[in-house]
Amino acid sequence: MERLAQPLEDWVETRIMLARQAGVGFNIELSTASFLLPIDLPYLSKLQVERAEEIALSACDADYIEVSLKGTWIASEAQGEEGVFVVEMGDRAEFLLFNLWQESLAYVSAMKD
């Protein structure tokens, strides 16, 4: 997970130009991506309150919640499994999501110990 230092449109335009110059295919499509977070993370309730348009939360079971993001999938092939998923969201939602991701990494590490 990383923050773009420029507007999404400019970043995509740069990727298109680089792909053309390199003679590589370029495919862009609207898509969703999902991942699980432990339900007992401290900031999760704040993300639920934020309710950003591009984020959907769904309970999976007693231990995990599914976070689904609406964004753009960019790959060199139409059915490519390798690419970049980009989401445009507000600063607060991004901050909360980043912190939850960091906490989930610590949570998983603690579970392994």
Stockholm file with secondary structure:
# STOCKHOLM 1.0

chainA/1-113         MERLAQPLEDWVETRIMLARQAGVGFNIELSTASFLLPIDLPYLSKLQVERAEEIALSACDADYIEVSLKGTWIASEAQGEEGVFVVEMGDRAEFLLFNLWQESLAYVSAMKD
#=GR chainA/1-113 SS CCCCSSCHHHHHHHHHHHHHHHTCCCEEEEEEEEEEEETTCTTHHHHHHHCCTTEEEEECSSSEEEEEEEEEEEESSTTCSCEEEECCCCHHHHHHHHHHHHHHHHHHHHHHC
#=GC SS_cons         CCCCSSCHHHHHHHHHHHHHHHTCCCEEEEEEEEEEEETTCTTHHHHHHHCCTTEEEEECSSSEEEEEEEEEEEESSTTCSCEEEECCCCHHHHHHHHHHHHHHHHHHHHHHC
//
